[in-house]
Amino acid sequence: MLTFSFCFCMEDKEQKIHNILAFLHDLELLKSVTRHSWLSSGRQESVPEHSWRMAMMAIVLEDEFPNIDIRKVIEMCLIHDLGEVYEGDIPAFVKQAEHLTNEEQAVKQVVIPLSKHLQEKIIGLWKEHDEAQTQEAQLVKALDKLEVIIQHNEADISTWAAEEYDFQLTYGRKFTDYHQFIKKFREVVDKVTVEKIARERK
């Protein structure tokens, strides 16, 4: 009886691993999804690169947010663009409400191989970020906007769309003004933007 139970348990574990691998295989597709942003090296940025640096930003800014669950923030950073595995990246200045609906459906699709618990966790984190009602989600929203602006400043200005000269200074302002430290962070980044545009227009 013990042997039977052990074998059953191992078969159950093996199936769990196969399910996780199925999820990871779909997730691998996201590595090839490029964003509107370009890197300083001259190639387009991938979605995971953007999410990864957001997570790193959360880690180095942790001391400024002692009352926030920083682990949850990092998880949300890594999950927030998960739906782009099927939908691709839509530049912020052209994104519409239907894109978010499609992205939510994509998130639900990509987590199908996972256990019910993990599905609920990932979908819940994605929705929490989208709704931006908790302190953690508000910080992630701010980090998202800041990372985009920083990346644009690091890229050659020839990669900017015409509308981005103004958009770069207004993008996500309601999210980056919510906290005193983040607001100051945005001011410093905006100075870099202004200087970059001024050099281009000389």
Secondary structure, 3 states (H helix, E strand, C coil): CHHHHHHHHHHHHHHHHHHHHHHHHHHHHHHHCEEEEECCCCCEEEHHHHHHHHHHHHHHCHHHCCCCCHHHHHHHHHHCCCCHHHHCCCCCCCCCHHHHHHHHHHHHHHCCCCCHHHHHHHHHHHHHHHHCCCHHHHHHHHHHHHHHHHHHHHCCHHHCCCCHHHHHHHCCHHHHCCCHHHHHHHHHHHHHHHHHHHHHHC
